[in-house]
Amino acid sequence: MSDATPNPVAAPSVLNEIQSGDGLALSAAGRLFPAHRGPGSVDPSTVFRWVVRGSKSSDGRLVKLEAVRVGGRWLTSRGALNRFVTALTAADEPTPQPPPRSATERNRASAAAGRKLKQMGA
């Protein structure tokens, strides 16, 4: 198996999407996204890199774009692009933090901790 072989488990779902008429060449997939800098769109080589090497999420997971090789070219689908972007975005969503305690709440907690320490003999 070479490095350019995507996850074989992912192939059936993306293949079904392609066969149902939702197939995209990598160049067409790139045109769905704006360029990182300046005018234009994402280059097909970038989309190919997402297929072959994947993209690291902020939590360190490697996320690959699902695609299949048909003849001499790679095809993906809008559904596969959606899953790819969703997986990368979900990893970057911050976990909700509780609001900070007020000064009164901190003082009460400190007094309660002091009383507990006294009961423990400290």
C-alpha positions, -999 to 999 in steps of 0.1 A, spaced: 0 0 0 15 34 -10 13 67 8 -11 80 -17 -38 55 -8 -66 70 13 -85 52 40 -101 22 22 -130 22 48 -140 57 37 -141 49 0 -176 32 -1 -195 63 12 -177 88 -10 -180 64 -39 -218 61 -34 -220 99 -34 -200 102 -66 -221 75 -83 -253 93 -73 -240 124 -92 -223 144 -65 -188 138 -77 -162 165 -79 -128 166 -95 -102 180 -71 -100 212 -91 -137 217 -88 -135 210 -51 -108 236 -47 -130 262 -65 -156 258 -37 -132 276 -12 -116 310 -14 -78 313 -16 -60 317 17 -44 349 4 -56 372 -23 -82 365 -50 -88 331 -64 -96 297 -50 -78 268 -33 -54 251 -57 -61 215 -67 -27 205 -53 -38 216 -19 -70 195 -22 -48 166 -33 -26 171 -2 -58 169 19 -65 135 4 -31 121 6 -15 136 37 -46 151 54 -46 182 76 -39 183 113 -66 195 136 -58 217 166 -61 187 189 -34 168 169 -56 144 150 -49 139 113 -81 144 92 -80 133 56 -104 142 28 -122 112 15 -116 105 -22 -114 77 -47 -92 72 -76 -111 66 -108 -88 59 -137 -60 84 -136 -77 110 -115 -90 116 -80 -127 124 -72 -143 135 -41 -178 147 -32 -195 177 -15 -204 153 14 -168 143 18 -158 180 18 -185 187 44 -172 159 67 -136 170 63 -144 207 72 -167 196 100 -140 174 115 -114 201 114 -138 228 127 -152 206 156 -117 201 169 -112 239 170 -144 248 189 -135 260 224 -149 241 253 -173 264 273 -156 277 305 -176 285 337 -179 322 344 -154 335 370 -165 336 406 -173 370 421 -153 384 450 -180 374 474 -181 338 461 -143 336 464 -144 349 500 -171 325 510 -152 296 495 -120 307 512 -138 309 546 -154 275 541 -120 260 532 -105 276 563 -132 261 586 -127 227 570 -89 229 576 -95 239 612 -118 209 617 -91 186 602 -66 200 628 -45 219 603 
